[in-house]
């Protein structure tokens, strides 16, 4: 399984920070998805047909020549037979016990 690590900016909340995070996430995911597409020997033309884009647009997305939205990344992932999963790596917290009255 390919893994992409994304550094989260320390402070989110303003639109510019959130847009920058979305773009960084999209770019990191696309980089990994393109590797998987090539590994699976799926051509850009096949992806273009599956998602209703031109091959040149798929190339622009893959080469990060245009801003890539997360929605596009998800559609692309499905077209190559992948899904994107978010895992919580924080240690599980044990619930505090309540003492019986």
C-alpha positions as CSV (number, residue, x, y, z in Angstrom):
1,X,0.0,0.0,0.0
2,X,1.4,3.4,-0.9
3,X,1.4,5.9,1.8
4,X,1.6,9.7,1.6
5,X,2.5,11.8,4.6
6,X,1.1,15.4,4.8
7,X,2.4,18.0,7.2
8,X,-0.6,19.9,8.7
9,X,-0.1,23.6,9.2
10,X,-0.1,24.5,12.9
11,X,-3.1,26.9,12.7
12,X,-6.1,26.3,10.5
13,X,-9.2,28.4,10.4
14,X,-8.6,30.9,7.7
15,X,-9.6,30.2,4.1
16,X,-6.0,30.6,2.8
17,X,-4.6,28.1,5.2
18,X,-7.4,25.6,4.5
19,X,-6.9,26.0,0.7
20,X,-3.1,25.5,1.1
21,X,-3.7,22.4,3.1
22,X,-6.2,21.0,0.5
23,X,-3.7,21.7,-2.3
24,X,-0.8,20.1,-0.5
25,X,-2.9,17.1,0.3
26,X,-4.2,16.8,-3.3
27,X,-0.7,17.1,-4.7
28,X,0.8,14.4,-2.3
29,X,-2.1,12.0,-3.1
30,X,-1.9,12.6,-6.8
31,X,1.8,11.8,-6.8
32,X,1.1,8.5,-5.2
33,X,-1.9,7.7,-7.4
34,X,0.1,8.4,-10.5
35,X,2.8,5.9,-9.3
36,X,0.0,3.3,-8.8
37,X,-1.5,4.0,-12.2
38,X,1.8,3.4,-13.9
39,X,2.5,0.3,-11.8
40,X,-0.9,-1.0,-13.0
41,X,-0.1,-0.1,-16.6
42,X,-3.2,2.0,-17.0
43,X,-2.9,4.7,-19.6
44,X,-3.9,8.3,-19.3
45,X,-6.4,7.7,-22.1
46,X,-8.2,5.0,-20.1
47,X,-8.4,7.3,-17.1
48,X,-9.7,10.2,-19.2
49,X,-12.4,8.0,-20.7
50,X,-13.4,6.7,-17.3
51,X,-13.8,10.1,-15.7
52,X,-15.0,12.1,-18.7
53,X,-11.9,14.3,-19.3
54,X,-9.5,14.7,-22.1
55,X,-6.2,12.9,-22.0
56,X,-4.4,16.3,-22.0
57,X,-6.4,17.4,-18.9
58,X,-5.4,14.1,-17.1
59,X,-1.8,14.9,-18.0
60,X,-2.1,18.4,-16.5
61,X,-3.6,17.0,-13.3
62,X,-0.9,14.3,-13.0
63,X,1.9,16.8,-13.6
64,X,0.3,19.3,-11.2
65,X,0.1,22.0,-13.9
66,X,-3.2,23.1,-12.5
67,X,-4.7,23.2,-9.0
68,X,-6.1,19.8,-8.2
69,X,-9.2,19.6,-5.9
70,X,-9.7,16.7,-3.5
71,X,-12.9,15.8,-5.4
72,X,-10.8,15.3,-8.6
73,X,-8.3,13.2,-6.6
74,X,-11.1,10.9,-5.3
75,X,-12.6,10.5,-8.8
76,X,-9.1,9.7,-10.2
77,X,-8.5,7.2,-7.4
78,X,-11.7,5.3,-8.2
79,X,-10.8,5.2,-11.9
80,X,-7.6,3.3,-11.1
81,X,-9.3,1.0,-8.6
82,X,-8.1,2.7,-5.4
83,X,-9.7,4.2,-2.4
84,X,-8.3,6.8,0.0
85,X,-8.4,5.8,3.7
86,X,-7.7,8.0,6.7
87,X,-6.3,6.2,9.7
88,X,-6.2,7.4,13.3
89,X,-2.7,6.7,14.5
90,X,-3.2,8.4,17.9
91,X,-3.0,5.9,20.8
92,X,-6.4,4.8,22.0
93,X,-7.4,6.4,25.3
94,X,-8.8,4.2,28.0
95,X,-12.1,5.6,29.2
96,X,-11.9,6.7,32.8
97,X,-13.8,4.4,35.2
98,X,-16.5,5.8,37.3
99,X,-16.6,4.5,40.8
100,X,-19.9,3.0,41.7
101,X,-21.8,5.1,44.4
